[in-house]
Amino acid sequence: MQPRGQLWFELQRVCQDFRAFSGLEPKEALKVMVMVRRNLLAEQEAELAKLTEPGSTPASGPNDAASPAG
């Protein structure tokens, strides 16, 4: 499986687990997940913009973004 497919399925699993075990009502759980993903996306878009600027150098290695924290 391609890395993009692996990421997709892993993110789906995390979202399903959150919905199942968060203790929130389904609508509230979805709202929280959407908000968190939007914030993550905004951070990643900002990081990508910095990396695509002329003369920029990556602050971390290519595998750091895919590594789990902790």
C-alpha positions, 0 to 999 in steps of 0.5 A: 500500500502506498504511504498516502493510502496508509495515512488515509486509513490510519486517520479514518481509524483514529476518527472512528475511535474518537467518535466511539470512545470520546463520550461526546454526542455524535454531532459534538464529536464530529464538530470537534474532529472538524475543528481539530483537523482544520487547525492541523491543516492550517498549521501544515499549510503554513509549514508548507508555505515556509518550505516552498519559499525561495532560500528556505531550509527544512527545520526537520528531516523528511520523516519527522512529519510522519513520526508519531509524537511521543 
